[in-house]
Amino acid sequence: MSETTDLLREYGLHPCKSLGQNFLTDERVVDRIVAAAELAPDDTVIEIGPGLGVLTRRLLAAVPAGRLVAVELDRELAARLRDRLNQPQIEVVEADVLKTDPATLAHGLPYKLVANLPYYITSAVLRHFLEANQPPSHLVVMVQQEVAQRMVAVAPDGNLLGLSVQFYGQPQIVFSVPPSAFYPSPKVHSAVVRVAVYPQAERPLQVAAEDFFRLVRAGFGQKRKTLANSVSSGLGLAKPLVIAALAAAELNPNARAEELTLAQWGLLLAALGLSCSDYARSP
C-alpha cells in the first residue's frame, strides 16, 4: 500500500474513477498472479492496464529473455511507466486495447495475456483477445468475482459469457481477492481466472464461431422462454422447424438455454443446419 500511495503522491495523481482505476497493492496477490501465468524466461507477455507498474515489475523480472508489452490508456501513467521501467525488453504502448490488434502488439509472436482488468470492459477485452486471429495461449485476468463464477459456470447453470469463454478455452478460478488488496478498495470481491486457450484445431466444437454465437444469443435472448420459443423467435425460424431440430439433437424443447452444455449447443446447431447466410435471409 505504501508503494502505491508514495507513487501517486510523487506523480501528483489520483485514481480515475471513469477509467475504473483500482490499483493492486497486495504483493502476495501480485506474486500469485505471476505464478498463475506460468511464464518461461523467453515468453512474450501482453499486460493490459499496468497502472503504476506493481505487477509489471514482477512480470518483467519473470521474462528476462522475453518481451513485455504493457498497454495503458492513461497518458500520464504510460509516461511514468516508461520512465520507471526503462529496460530493453519492455514496450509501453499508450492505446485503447480494444482498438488495437493483438497480433500487432505481440509483433506476430505467440504470447500470454496478463491483466488486472477495469471491470467495465472485462467482457469486451475477453472477446477481443479470444476472437482475435492470433489469440493468446493463456489468459490470466483479474475480474469481478461474480464474473469469474459466470466464466466457469456450466449446465444447468450456464450463461452466455461462460459459453463465450469455454468455446475458445478452459477457464479456471485460481483464487479470490478481497477488496482490501486494492486502492481505492472496490465495493466487490475479485478473482483471478486462468484460461488455457485451445489451438483452433483442438476446440471442442469445430463450427464457425459466428454461427454458434448467433444461435446461443438467440437462446439466451429470452431466458424465461423455452428453447423452442427463444430460438424460434431469436432466429426468425418456424417453431415446428426448431422443435424438429431439438428432437434430432435429442434435446427437450421445454428446456431452458442455461440447461444446455457446450456440446449440446453444437448438436443443436448441426441439427438446424444453418449458416450465417441463412440467418441473413431469415425474416
N, C-alpha and C positions, 0 to 999 in steps of 0.2 A: 504494500500500500504506500509506503514512504517513497519508493522509487517513482510510482505513478504521480503522486501529488507533487514531488520535487520537480519532475519533468514538466508537469502542467504549469507549475509556478515559474519555472525557468523560462518556458516558452511564452508565458502570458496567455495560456489557452484555457478554455473551458469546454467540457463535453458538449457536443452539439446534439440537442435532442432531435432535430429534424433529420439528422443522419443516423440516428439510432446508436449513438456512441456510448457504450458502456465498456470501460477499459478493464481488462482482466488484470487482477492484482495478486492472485494467489499463485506463487511459484510452483507449488505442488501440482496444481491443475495444469500449469504450463508444461511441466515435465511429463505428465501423464498423456497430454495431447501429442507431444513429440514421440513418446513411446508407442502410442497407438498408430502413428503413421508408418512405423517400421521402416525407417529411412536407411538406405545404403549411402555410403560416403559420396558416391558419384551420381546420386539421383538429381533430377530436375524437379523442383517444387514450386508450385504457384500458391502464394498466400494472398487471401482477399481480406482487405481491411486491417492492415498491420497496426494502424494507430500509432502508439508510442513506441512500438517495436519490442515489447517484452517477450512475446512469442517469437518474433522474427529473429532475435539474437540466438535463441535456442535452436531454431531451425537452421540458421546459418552455420552454427557450430556442428550440426549433425551431417552437413553435406560439404565437407571441406574440399572435395574434388568435384563437386557438382555445381548446380546453379539454383539460385533462389530468385524468383520473380515476385516482388511484393506490389500488389495493385491497390493503390489508395486514392479515393475520390477527393479527400480533403487536401487542398493545395498546400496549406501550411504544414500539415503533418507529413506530407510527402517530402517537402523540402527539408524538414527537420530530420527525417529518417535518412535521407541521403547524407546529411552532414554527420550524423552519429555513426552510421554503419557504412563507411566508405571503404568497402572491400571489393576485390575484383569479381567475386562470384555472386554478388547481389545486384539486381537491377530493380530500381524503384520506378514503377510506372504510375503516373498520375492519370487516371482514367476511370470511366464508368465501366465496370467489368461486364455489365450486361450489353454494352455496345462494342465489346472487344472480342475478337475471335480467339478462343483458347489456343488454337494451333499457332497463331501469331505470337501470343505471349510465351509459349513454350519453344518457339523457334523450330517447330516441327518435331521436337524430341518427345519421347514418352515422358510422362510427368505424373506427379501426385498432387492432389489439391488438399490444402490445409486452410481452415478458415474459422474465425470466430465471427459468424455472420451477423450483420444487423438483421434483427428478426423480421422486419417488414419486407425484406427482399429474399427471404430464405427459399421459398418455393421457386421463385424466378431464377435464382442462382443455380439451384439444383437442376432445373430443366435446361438452363443454358449450357451447363457442362455435360450432363448426361446425354443430351440430344446432339451434342457437337459432333462434327465429322471426326474429330480426334478427341475423344473423351479421356479423362484421366484413368490410370489403372486402379487407383484408390481415391476415395474422398474421406477426409476426417474433418467433420464440421461440428461446431458448437451451435446448437439450436435450442429453441424453447422446448422444455421437457414434453409438453403436450404434443408438439410437432414431432419430436423424436418417437413418441409412442405411436403416432399415426404412421410414421415411416415404416415401422416394423410390424404393424398390425396385419393379420391375415384373417381369412374367413373363419368363423362367421361374423367377424368384426372388421371386415375390410373397408377400405376407403380409397378415394381417387388418388390421394398423394401416395399412399402406400403402394398401390399398383404402379404408379408412375415411376417410383424408385425401383421396385422389385422387377419390373420389366427389364431394367438395364443392369441391375446388380443385386448383391446380397447385403442388406443393411443389418447392423448390429449395434445396440446401445452399449457403449463401453463403460460409461459411468455418468452419474448425475453430479450437477454442480449447483451449490446453493447461491442465493443472491449475494451473500457476503463476499463472494470471490471476485466481485466487480466494483468499480467505482465509476459513476454512482451505482448503487445497488438497484437492479431492476425489480419489478414487482412480482416476477415469476421465477420459478426454478428453471435451470437449463440442463442440457445433457449433451454429451459428446457422442456422436454417431459415426461409425466407420462403415463405409460402403465399398465392398470389393466389386469392382465393375467387371462384368463379363466381357471378354472379347466378343465381337459381333457374331462370330460363327458358333459361340457357345451359349448364346442366350437361350433361356428355357423355351421361348416362343420364337420360331423363325417365321415371323409375319411382319408385314410393313407396319412400322410404328404409327403412321398416320391413320391407317385403317383401324388398328387396335384401339387407339385412344378416342377415335370418333365414336366407336361402339361403347367404350367404357364411360365416356362423358354422357352419352345418351342414357345409359343405365343408371347413372348416379344423378341425372338431371332432375328427377322427381323421386326422391328417396322413399316417399311414403307409398309409391305405387309399386305394383308387382313388376317383375321383369318384362312380362308380356306387354304391359301397358307403357312402361317407361321407354323401352326400346322401340316399340311401335311409334310412339309419339315423338321421341327424340330423333329418329331417323326418317320419319315420314313414310313408314312402311305399313302395309296392311297387317292388321293384327293376326289374322289366320296364318300369314306367312311367317310371322315371328313365332307363333305358337308351334308351328311345324318344325321350325329350326330348333327351338328349345327341346322338343321331343327327340329330334335327331341327335342332339348333343346329350340326351339323357338328363335333362335339367327340368326341374319343376317350374312350370310357368307362373306359379304363385310365389316363387322365391323372390327375395329382395336382392338388390345389387351387392350389398355387403356380404352376402352369404356365398358368393362365388369365389373360387380360388383363381389364381392366375391361369392355371391350366384350363379350367372350365370356361373362362372368358375366351381363351384360344379356341376351344371346341365350338363355342357359340359363333365366333367369327367365321370359322370354317363352314359351319352348317348354314349360315346366312349366305356365304359365298359372294360377299360384296367387296368391291374395291372403292377407292375414293372417287373414281369416275362415276360409279353407280350412285354414290351419295349426292354428287353434284347434280345428277338428273332427278333426284327424288323431289317430290312436290314439297 
